Amino acid sequence: MLRRIGAVMLRHFYETRRNLDRLTDAIYWPAIDVVMWVFLTGYLRQGNRLHPGVTNVLLGGLILWGVFRSFQRDLAVGFLTEIWSRNVINLFGSPLTVTEYMVGLAAGNFVKAFIGLICAMLIARIGWSGGFLDRLPSLLPFALILVLFALALGVAVTGLIFRYTTRVQTFAYGLAGLLMPVSCVFYPLAALPAWLQPAALALPTTHVFEGMRQALAGGGVSGRSLSWGFGLAVCYFVVAVAWFKAVYNSARRRGHLVRLD
Amino acid sequence: MPGNPAVEVDCVTKAFGNRNAVCGVSLNVARGEILGLAGPNGAGKSTLLHMLLGLITPDDGTIRIFGRRFPGDRQAILAKANIASPYASLPPRLTVQENLLVYALIYAVPRPRAKIASLLELMGMSAQRDTVVSRLSSGQQVRVNLCKALLNDPELLVLDEPTAYLDPAIAERVREAVIGRRQAGAAVIYASHNIAELESMCGRVAVMGRGRIAAIGTPQDVTRHILGQQHGAARLTEAVAAFARGNG
């Protein structure tokens, strides 16, 4: 089992090494985002245009959201790559199980997202002297919740592709963006209209970013935000896996597995 | 029929919507046998082959491979089987060697680099070992796919149009490799539109049309069955062509 998971990781490592799109998605764009925001928040701090605490929150939100977005997108795009290269029959006509495939894909993307996170943090450290970076370790549990939720979304989107083929591949790129306005990445929950707040609270991302703001403001890590974020992420993950299993079996019945493109 | 059945297909049916792709197909393939599969496009050959590897679930009927069934014994079955199909390619950004190393890991091939080197030599692809697949010609890509299909010395080898795009010399090498697997005791299912190839290689041939097996047996039996009284000195090629005209 571990050998086959390793094979999937190796396959995507080779792909990433030669695919400029994958490299730019993993490192270049997150790095550019952070550079832009370092300059912007630096400017806003001059002349007390913006409180330093607010700029910390903006930068923290940007870095954590980058981890979430790239992990979700890369998981679904990783599977799309198999369809685009017509490799699905070879993969699933082998002893590799779909669970092993997804674990291998997720593990490879975890490494990639971690490298992207380290790059973003290094750039922030070079360009930013605020106390923000000292508090970064306290954000690690929040980052892990985001990774779990991104995994759930990536699994769900891959399930959608099994069910509706590449017609729905736009979700691989766009789903995280759809959730961003209600995830309260850069503003508090209270900034949303009252009617939208229940929807926001149903997302683990909202609890993560609320907790992140509290931690960066020096209020400590909120156990309540962590619990809600983690609990919801687990729920979404369980639902996504159940949905994925159902649509995978349905794809084999409908013959979609051999005609996903 | 030599040896015990490696493949047992019993009354298998598959429909997609209201189109019957495979209807009540039954056949056996023994170890050490090459079964040829012929028939016009849309006859259900590929659907049947995909069902043999668990890629498509039959609506009805049973499939046993080495006495085992999907989905419970999927991994045990597929560890001993392999496929080369025109519907499948290998990732284009990986080199030939990288692709084969990935599949060697998946199939737990011992001494993978030596095995890959010998297969590339067999297929005349040693010089392309470090070339990315996207830079290979269609024929070279087919040969890499065949290397992948032979990587685990499969006891069940499923080949769908394996010599399409190949020049005659390489096609001959492929046929020799397939015959080599048969001699090693593997069961081979060989779908092709090249009927002369099937006639020369296969002990038995099944001709499919509209999801059903119209005839199965030795090439002579099948020719006689399809052409009936007009059989004379006709070859299987003429019989399959005549069948396709009536069932395309």
Interface residues (C-beta under 8 A of the other chain):
Chain A: R3 R4 G6 A7 L10 R11 Y14 E15 R18 N19 T81 E82 S85 R86 N87 V88 I89 N90 L91 F92 G93 S94 P95 L96 T97 N249 R252 R253 R254 G255 L257 V258 R259
Chain B: K14 F16 A21 S46 T47 H50 L53 G54 L55 I56 T57 D59 R74 Q75 L78 A79 A81 N82 I83 S85 Y87 A88 S89 L90 P91 P92 R93 L94 T95 E98 L101 V102 Y103 L105 I106 Y107 A108 V132 N145 K148
